[in-house]
Amino acid sequence: MLNRIIRCIPGEPNAIEMEGDQRHSEIIVEQLGLSKAQAVATPRVKLKAEEVERLSESPLLSKEQTTLYRSLTMRGSYLAQDRPDINECTKELARHMQKPNEGDTQALKRLGRYLKGKPRGVFRFEEQEMPRSIDLYVDSDHAGCPITRKTTGGFVVNFGKHVVKTGSQMHSTVSLSSGESEFYQLVKGAAVGLSTQALMRDWEFELKIRVLSDSSAAKSFSSRRGCLLYTSDAADEEDSVDLGGRR
């Protein structure tokens, strides 16, 4: 299990726990020299545009410091597979791996201080009735990057009451509204749901997919059942092509 720890709980025969290798957290804290540092409550803070610009102008790291930054960032990304709480943070750190500067090191050290206070993340799985659906919760942070104005989207896959997959990714396009960015993330969630459904189908379990979003605009967009394509600005019904929508 790639150094993951699987535990059977005494007195609870129908429950197990799984956690990633705690040693990765310890190495990050140790190599950043944070063994005696004070822990923080969050792995990352959202900065304003002025703060991001100021940090982006800080001096670049030396060759040795750059190697350390890249090594610890990738170690954090590996750990994030078992730690959904640092998924978004490590994604942001990885964006600056090409030319990291002192501002990026500050962000990495904040992750280290967070891991010092919370070195472990444990998944608990208990016996449950077979779920009727795969539930996906999706959300997005519209224009979360103050420089590129790109959106970060996240999703959580629930199998009954158990979390089985999480993710945080930056959208490749710039959304013009929060409704648009929420719709993109809803589509991403649906794609992840279809892949999970296919996996369960291979095991001969047929489950429905439910994608849950708090955006009424995204739900409105996704509920449309086609469109009417016109071939000219002044088209009549003879000039139109029905693509499965309602006239």
Buried (B, 14 or more C-beta within 10 A) or exposed (E): EEEEBEEEEEEEEEEBBBBBBBEBBBBBBEEBEBEEBEBBEEBBEEBEEEEBEEBEEEEEBEEEBBEBBBEBBBBBBBBBBBBBBBBBBBBBBBEBBEEBBEBBBEBBBBBBBBBBEBBEBEBBBEEEEEBEBBBBBBBBBBBBBBEEEBBBBBBBBBBBEEBBBBBBBBBEEEBEEBBBBBBBBBBBBBEBBEEBBEEBEEEEEEBEBBBBBEBEBBBEBBEEEEEBEEEEEEEEEEEBEEEEEEE
